Amino acid sequence: MLDHAAATFALLASSTRLHIMWVLAESDSDVSSLGARVGRALPTISQHLTQLKMGGLVHARREGRRHVYSIRDPRVLTIVKLMIGQLSEGPRPETAPAQY
């Protein structure tokens, strides 16, 4: 269980993959649309989508000649929304040094 959670967080540690997940939260998209919205080249988007797909976070369906990607597990989307929402609410609080 913890290994799976750590692997999921590792996938989401990339700002590009996190951005892809954020865009897919709004609507299913193909590679071209994702590239335009995320601001990355299509080969880069494809590589990140492959990693997200292999990690079980997104899946693709064929529509004619294109693949349309969507979020596979909405629970992961909850984590993404919570993380982005918490971090975008303002300055990070000062933290005290850890006591050992």
N, C-alpha and C positions, 0 to 999 in steps of 0.2 A: 504494500500500500504506500509506504513512504517513498520507495524507489520510483513508483509511478508518479507520485506527486512531484518529486524532484525532477524527473524527466520532463514533466509538463512545464514546470517553472523554467527549466533550462531552455525549452523551446521558446517560451515567452520572453526570455532575457534579451532577445534581439529586438531592437527598435523597429526594424522593418517588419518582422513577423508580427509584432504587437500591433503595428499600424494596419497590416493586412487583416488581422482579426477584428480590429475596430471597424474597418470598412465593411467587412463581411457581416458585422452585427447589424448594419443598416439594411443591406440587401445582398443577395447572391450576385456574384460578378464573374466575368471571364478575366483572363490574364490581361488583355488590353485595357479593360476598364480599371482593373486593380493597379496596373502600372501608371496610368494617368492620375489616379486618385492618390497613390502613395508617393508618386514622383520618382520612381525608379525604372530602370531599363527592364524590358520584358524578360531577358534571360535571368536577371536577378530575381524578379518576381517569381518566375518559374522554379528556380532553385529553392526559394523559401517555401513556396507552395508544396513542393515535393517533400520537404522536411516536415511541414505541418501535416501533410497527408500521411506520411509514414508514422508520425507520432499519434495519429488518430484524432487530430483536432479539427481537420476539415475533410470534406469528401468532394468528389467531382462527379458531375453527371454530364452526359453528352447531349448537346442540343445542336443538331446539324453537324457542322464542321468544328464547332468550338466546344470547349469544356467549361462548364459553369461551376464555380466553387461555392460551397456554403459551409457553415459551421456544423460540425458533426455532433458535438456535445454541448448543449446550451449551458450546462453547469460551468464549463470553462469560461464562457462568455460572462457569467456572473462574476467570476474572479477578475477578469479583465476590466469590466466596468467598475468594480469596487476599487481595484488598484489605481486605475486612471483617475477616478473620481476623488479618491483620497489624496493622491499626489498633486492634483491640480487645484485643490481648494485653497492653497496659499503657501506661505513659507513653511519649510520644515521646522519642527520644533528643535530646539537645542537639546542634545542628549548628554547625559552625564556619562563620564567614563565608566566602563564596566568594573564592578567590584569583584575581585577574585579572592 
